[in-house]
Amino acid sequence: MRLRVKFIGFPEIQGLLGRKEIQVESPGPTLGDLLRVLAARYGSPVRKALINNEGSVDSTVQVIRNEREWIDRDALDLPLLEEDDRVTFLMMMAGG
């Protein structure tokens, strides 16, 4: 399944990719499938930035589908993604 993936607030990943958005072929419709593909293809920078020690999306990251639907970080095995979806990983910033 073809997905567009965007990274906002991840300078290490953007530097590795040379851009903020990429197209990825995922073997399945789950967030877990997508994370495994990203980690396998781009390695340590992606794992460190997106995935916590338990294998879920890190608590500092929000996941947004098609720029309007927030995906629960723990919904790794739910078939939420469809062909040509845009998945945005957004780094949450603290401050005031």
PyMOL CGO cylinders between C-alpha atoms (Angstrom):
from pymol import cmd
from pymol.cgo import CYLINDER

trace = [
    CYLINDER, 0.00, 0.00, 0.00, 1.38, 3.39, -0.98, 0.3, 1, 1, 1, 1, 1, 1,
    CYLINDER, 1.38, 3.39, -0.98, 1.45, 6.04, 1.77, 0.3, 1, 1, 1, 1, 1, 1,
    CYLINDER, 1.45, 6.04, 1.77, 2.80, 9.57, 1.94, 0.3, 1, 1, 1, 1, 1, 1,
    CYLINDER, 2.80, 9.57, 1.94, 4.68, 10.17, 5.18, 0.3, 1, 1, 1, 1, 1, 1,
    CYLINDER, 4.68, 10.17, 5.18, 5.56, 13.61, 6.51, 0.3, 1, 1, 1, 1, 1, 1,
    CYLINDER, 5.56, 13.61, 6.51, 7.86, 14.46, 9.43, 0.3, 1, 1, 1, 1, 1, 1,
    CYLINDER, 7.86, 14.46, 9.43, 7.39, 17.76, 11.26, 0.3, 1, 1, 1, 1, 1, 1,
    CYLINDER, 7.39, 17.76, 11.26, 9.88, 18.70, 13.99, 0.3, 1, 1, 1, 1, 1, 1,
    CYLINDER, 9.88, 18.70, 13.99, 12.39, 15.93, 13.29, 0.3, 1, 1, 1, 1, 1, 1,
    CYLINDER, 12.39, 15.93, 13.29, 15.55, 17.60, 11.96, 0.3, 1, 1, 1, 1, 1, 1,
    CYLINDER, 15.55, 17.60, 11.96, 17.58, 14.37, 12.10, 0.3, 1, 1, 1, 1, 1, 1,
    CYLINDER, 17.58, 14.37, 12.10, 15.06, 12.50, 9.98, 0.3, 1, 1, 1, 1, 1, 1,
    CYLINDER, 15.06, 12.50, 9.98, 14.60, 15.41, 7.58, 0.3, 1, 1, 1, 1, 1, 1,
    CYLINDER, 14.60, 15.41, 7.58, 18.38, 15.63, 7.19, 0.3, 1, 1, 1, 1, 1, 1,
    CYLINDER, 18.38, 15.63, 7.19, 18.61, 11.90, 6.52, 0.3, 1, 1, 1, 1, 1, 1,
    CYLINDER, 18.61, 11.90, 6.52, 15.82, 12.04, 3.93, 0.3, 1, 1, 1, 1, 1, 1,
    CYLINDER, 15.82, 12.04, 3.93, 16.73, 15.40, 2.45, 0.3, 1, 1, 1, 1, 1, 1,
    CYLINDER, 16.73, 15.40, 2.45, 13.08, 16.49, 2.71, 0.3, 1, 1, 1, 1, 1, 1,
    CYLINDER, 13.08, 16.49, 2.71, 10.05, 16.52, 5.04, 0.3, 1, 1, 1, 1, 1, 1,
    CYLINDER, 10.05, 16.52, 5.04, 7.82, 14.15, 3.06, 0.3, 1, 1, 1, 1, 1, 1,
    CYLINDER, 7.82, 14.15, 3.06, 8.41, 10.77, 1.44, 0.3, 1, 1, 1, 1, 1, 1,
    CYLINDER, 8.41, 10.77, 1.44, 6.38, 8.08, -0.27, 0.3, 1, 1, 1, 1, 1, 1,
    CYLINDER, 6.38, 8.08, -0.27, 6.52, 4.62, 1.30, 0.3, 1, 1, 1, 1, 1, 1,
    CYLINDER, 6.52, 4.62, 1.30, 5.20, 1.19, 0.35, 0.3, 1, 1, 1, 1, 1, 1,
    CYLINDER, 5.20, 1.19, 0.35, 3.75, -0.45, 3.45, 0.3, 1, 1, 1, 1, 1, 1,
    CYLINDER, 3.75, -0.45, 3.45, 2.91, -4.18, 3.47, 0.3, 1, 1, 1, 1, 1, 1,
    CYLINDER, 2.91, -4.18, 3.47, -0.22, -3.62, 5.53, 0.3, 1, 1, 1, 1, 1, 1,
    CYLINDER, -0.22, -3.62, 5.53, -2.81, -1.13, 6.79, 0.3, 1, 1, 1, 1, 1, 1,
    CYLINDER, -2.81, -1.13, 6.79, -1.58, -0.68, 10.36, 0.3, 1, 1, 1, 1, 1, 1,
    CYLINDER, -1.58, -0.68, 10.36, 0.57, 1.96, 12.01, 0.3, 1, 1, 1, 1, 1, 1,
    CYLINDER, 0.57, 1.96, 12.01, 2.78, -0.88, 13.23, 0.3, 1, 1, 1, 1, 1, 1,
    CYLINDER, 2.78, -0.88, 13.23, 3.36, -2.00, 9.62, 0.3, 1, 1, 1, 1, 1, 1,
    CYLINDER, 3.36, -2.00, 9.62, 4.38, 1.52, 8.66, 0.3, 1, 1, 1, 1, 1, 1,
    CYLINDER, 4.38, 1.52, 8.66, 6.73, 1.92, 11.64, 0.3, 1, 1, 1, 1, 1, 1,
    CYLINDER, 6.73, 1.92, 11.64, 8.46, -1.37, 10.85, 0.3, 1, 1, 1, 1, 1, 1,
    CYLINDER, 8.46, -1.37, 10.85, 9.04, -0.30, 7.24, 0.3, 1, 1, 1, 1, 1, 1,
    CYLINDER, 9.04, -0.30, 7.24, 10.37, 3.11, 8.27, 0.3, 1, 1, 1, 1, 1, 1,
    CYLINDER, 10.37, 3.11, 8.27, 12.68, 1.62, 10.92, 0.3, 1, 1, 1, 1, 1, 1,
    CYLINDER, 12.68, 1.62, 10.92, 13.98, -1.04, 8.51, 0.3, 1, 1, 1, 1, 1, 1,
    CYLINDER, 13.98, -1.04, 8.51, 14.58, 1.41, 5.69, 0.3, 1, 1, 1, 1, 1, 1,
    CYLINDER, 14.58, 1.41, 5.69, 15.97, 4.41, 7.63, 0.3, 1, 1, 1, 1, 1, 1,
    CYLINDER, 15.97, 4.41, 7.63, 17.39, 2.76, 10.74, 0.3, 1, 1, 1, 1, 1, 1,
    CYLINDER, 17.39, 2.76, 10.74, 18.40, 4.23, 14.05, 0.3, 1, 1, 1, 1, 1, 1,
    CYLINDER, 18.40, 4.23, 14.05, 17.39, 7.90, 13.50, 0.3, 1, 1, 1, 1, 1, 1,
    CYLINDER, 17.39, 7.90, 13.50, 13.78, 6.85, 12.86, 0.3, 1, 1, 1, 1, 1, 1,
    CYLINDER, 13.78, 6.85, 12.86, 13.67, 4.31, 15.68, 0.3, 1, 1, 1, 1, 1, 1,
    CYLINDER, 13.67, 4.31, 15.68, 15.11, 6.80, 18.18, 0.3, 1, 1, 1, 1, 1, 1,
    CYLINDER, 15.11, 6.80, 18.18, 12.78, 9.62, 17.14, 0.3, 1, 1, 1, 1, 1, 1,
    CYLINDER, 12.78, 9.62, 17.14, 9.51, 7.73, 16.74, 0.3, 1, 1, 1, 1, 1, 1,
    CYLINDER, 9.51, 7.73, 16.74, 9.55, 4.49, 18.75, 0.3, 1, 1, 1, 1, 1, 1,
    CYLINDER, 9.55, 4.49, 18.75, 9.81, 4.08, 22.53, 0.3, 1, 1, 1, 1, 1, 1,
    CYLINDER, 9.81, 4.08, 22.53, 11.38, 1.16, 24.43, 0.3, 1, 1, 1, 1, 1, 1,
    CYLINDER, 11.38, 1.16, 24.43, 8.09, -0.75, 24.42, 0.3, 1, 1, 1, 1, 1, 1,
    CYLINDER, 8.09, -0.75, 24.42, 7.83, -0.58, 20.62, 0.3, 1, 1, 1, 1, 1, 1,
    CYLINDER, 7.83, -0.58, 20.62, 5.00, 1.95, 20.54, 0.3, 1, 1, 1, 1, 1, 1,
    CYLINDER, 5.00, 1.95, 20.54, 5.02, 5.48, 19.17, 0.3, 1, 1, 1, 1, 1, 1,
    CYLINDER, 5.02, 5.48, 19.17, 6.96, 7.69, 21.58, 0.3, 1, 1, 1, 1, 1, 1,
    CYLINDER, 6.96, 7.69, 21.58, 4.85, 9.91, 23.88, 0.3, 1, 1, 1, 1, 1, 1,
    CYLINDER, 4.85, 9.91, 23.88, 6.42, 13.04, 22.38, 0.3, 1, 1, 1, 1, 1, 1,
    CYLINDER, 6.42, 13.04, 22.38, 5.06, 12.17, 18.91, 0.3, 1, 1, 1, 1, 1, 1,
    CYLINDER, 5.06, 12.17, 18.91, 1.57, 12.72, 17.55, 0.3, 1, 1, 1, 1, 1, 1,
    CYLINDER, 1.57, 12.72, 17.55, 0.36, 10.81, 14.51, 0.3, 1, 1, 1, 1, 1, 1,
    CYLINDER, 0.36, 10.81, 14.51, -2.12, 12.42, 12.14, 0.3, 1, 1, 1, 1, 1, 1,
    CYLINDER, -2.12, 12.42, 12.14, -3.90, 10.76, 9.22, 0.3, 1, 1, 1, 1, 1, 1,
    CYLINDER, -3.90, 10.76, 9.22, -4.83, 12.90, 6.22, 0.3, 1, 1, 1, 1, 1, 1,
    CYLINDER, -4.83, 12.90, 6.22, -4.20, 16.12, 8.14, 0.3, 1, 1, 1, 1, 1, 1,
    CYLINDER, -4.20, 16.12, 8.14, -7.36, 15.81, 10.21, 0.3, 1, 1, 1, 1, 1, 1,
    CYLINDER, -7.36, 15.81, 10.21, -7.58, 12.51, 12.11, 0.3, 1, 1, 1, 1, 1, 1,
    CYLINDER, -7.58, 12.51, 12.11, -5.40, 11.90, 15.17, 0.3, 1, 1, 1, 1, 1, 1,
    CYLINDER, -5.40, 11.90, 15.17, -4.28, 8.29, 15.51, 0.3, 1, 1, 1, 1, 1, 1,
    CYLINDER, -4.28, 8.29, 15.51, -3.85, 6.84, 18.98, 0.3, 1, 1, 1, 1, 1, 1,
    CYLINDER, -3.85, 6.84, 18.98, -0.16, 6.06, 19.58, 0.3, 1, 1, 1, 1, 1, 1,
    CYLINDER, -0.16, 6.06, 19.58, -1.10, 2.64, 20.96, 0.3, 1, 1, 1, 1, 1, 1,
    CYLINDER, -1.10, 2.64, 20.96, -3.24, 1.63, 17.96, 0.3, 1, 1, 1, 1, 1, 1,
    CYLINDER, -3.24, 1.63, 17.96, -0.36, -0.18, 16.29, 0.3, 1, 1, 1, 1, 1, 1,
    CYLINDER, -0.36, -0.18, 16.29, -2.34, -3.21, 15.16, 0.3, 1, 1, 1, 1, 1, 1,
    CYLINDER, -2.34, -3.21, 15.16, -5.60, -1.59, 14.01, 0.3, 1, 1, 1, 1, 1, 1,
    CYLINDER, -5.60, -1.59, 14.01, -6.14, -1.44, 10.22, 0.3, 1, 1, 1, 1, 1, 1,
    CYLINDER, -6.14, -1.44, 10.22, -6.52, 2.34, 10.05, 0.3, 1, 1, 1, 1, 1, 1,
    CYLINDER, -6.52, 2.34, 10.05, -4.54, 3.20, 6.93, 0.3, 1, 1, 1, 1, 1, 1,
    CYLINDER, -4.54, 3.20, 6.93, -5.69, 3.14, 3.31, 0.3, 1, 1, 1, 1, 1, 1,
    CYLINDER, -5.69, 3.14, 3.31, -3.97, 3.50, -0.05, 0.3, 1, 1, 1, 1, 1, 1,
    CYLINDER, -3.97, 3.50, -0.05, -2.67, 7.04, -0.67, 0.3, 1, 1, 1, 1, 1, 1,
    CYLINDER, -2.67, 7.04, -0.67, -3.21, 8.19, 2.92, 0.3, 1, 1, 1, 1, 1, 1,
    CYLINDER, -3.21, 8.19, 2.92, -0.92, 10.91, 4.24, 0.3, 1, 1, 1, 1, 1, 1,
    CYLINDER, -0.92, 10.91, 4.24, 0.54, 10.08, 7.66, 0.3, 1, 1, 1, 1, 1, 1,
    CYLINDER, 0.54, 10.08, 7.66, 2.17, 12.94, 9.54, 0.3, 1, 1, 1, 1, 1, 1,
    CYLINDER, 2.17, 12.94, 9.54, 4.50, 12.39, 12.48, 0.3, 1, 1, 1, 1, 1, 1,
    CYLINDER, 4.50, 12.39, 12.48, 4.50, 15.57, 14.55, 0.3, 1, 1, 1, 1, 1, 1,
    CYLINDER, 4.50, 15.57, 14.55, 7.02, 16.21, 17.33, 0.3, 1, 1, 1, 1, 1, 1,
    CYLINDER, 7.02, 16.21, 17.33, 5.26, 17.81, 20.28, 0.3, 1, 1, 1, 1, 1, 1,
    CYLINDER, 5.26, 17.81, 20.28, 7.12, 20.84, 21.63, 0.3, 1, 1, 1, 1, 1, 1,
    CYLINDER, 7.12, 20.84, 21.63, 6.95, 22.24, 25.13, 0.3, 1, 1, 1, 1, 1, 1,
    CYLINDER, 6.95, 22.24, 25.13, 7.26, 25.90, 25.92, 0.3, 1, 1, 1, 1, 1, 1,
    CYLINDER, 7.26, 25.90, 25.92, 5.32, 29.02, 26.28, 0.3, 1, 1, 1, 1, 1, 1,
]
cmd.load_cgo(trace, "trace")
